[in-house]
Amino acid sequence: MEPEEPMPSAGRAEVRTVAASPEAARRVAEVLRGCFAADEQRGCPDHSGGGTRLHLTVDTTHPAGPTPPWLVASQTSGNGRDRTDES
């Protein structure tokens, strides 16, 4: 069992991407960095499936530029349900 990571500070979000290739994971990180201020990405092999796992911390209080319309439209549903397949 992996040690539990501390919760990010207010306004920050930890994003984990699992992709079939490092290039695909980098593309996702580029899109996120286009929306939010972010720190350096941290990548490693995904031992569960043979792909790449990438970790990125974004600051949701500091947009990297104008907010894309799709982000504004994606308001949370507020249903409080979490995905059960995430760890």
N, C-alpha and C positions, 0 to 999 in steps of 0.2 A: 504494500500500500504506500502511495506517495505521500510525503508530508504535506499537510494543508498549507496553502500559501496565504499570506495576509491579504485582507481586503484592500483594494486600491483606495487612495484618498478620494475625497469628494471631487466630482467632476472628471475623474480619470476612469478609464475602462481598460481592462486586460483583454486582449483579443488573441485567441488561439486559432490558427488556421491549419488544417491538415489537408495536404494536396498530394497528387500523384507525382509531382515533380517540383524541384526548387523554383523553377521559372514560374509555374502557376502560383505558388505561394507568394513570390515576389510581386506578381501582378496585383494580387489582392491587397498586399501591403501598400503598393503605390496608390491604389484607389483610396484607401483609408487615409493615407498621408495627404491626399488631395482635399480631403474633407476636414480633417482634424490635425492639430499639432500633435506630433508623435515623437517618441524616442527611437533609438536604434532598434531595429528588429533583431531577434535572436532566433536562429534556426538550428534544427537538429533533425536527425533521421527519425522517422516515426516507426518505432520497433513493432507496433501492432499490425501494420499493414504494408510496410515497405516503402512508404512515401516520405514526405517531408513535413515536419511540424514547425510552424513559425509562430513566435510569440511577439506581440507588439503592444505597447502601452500608448493609448491615445488620450489626449486632453480634450474632453468634450466642451469645455468652457472657452476654448480658444480655437475658432475655426481657422483653417489654413487659407481660406478664401471665401468667396460667396457661397452660401449654403445651397447645395443642389436641390432642385424642386422635389426630387424623389425622396430626399432625406426629410424635408419638411412634411411631406405627405405620409411618411411612415410613422405616425404617432403610435405610441404603445396602446395596445388594446386594454391594458389594465386588468386582465383577467387573473394575474398572479400565478399562472401556470408556468412551471419550468419544464424544460425538456429532460426526459429521464435518461437519454443516451449520452449525456455529457458528463465528463469527469474533470 
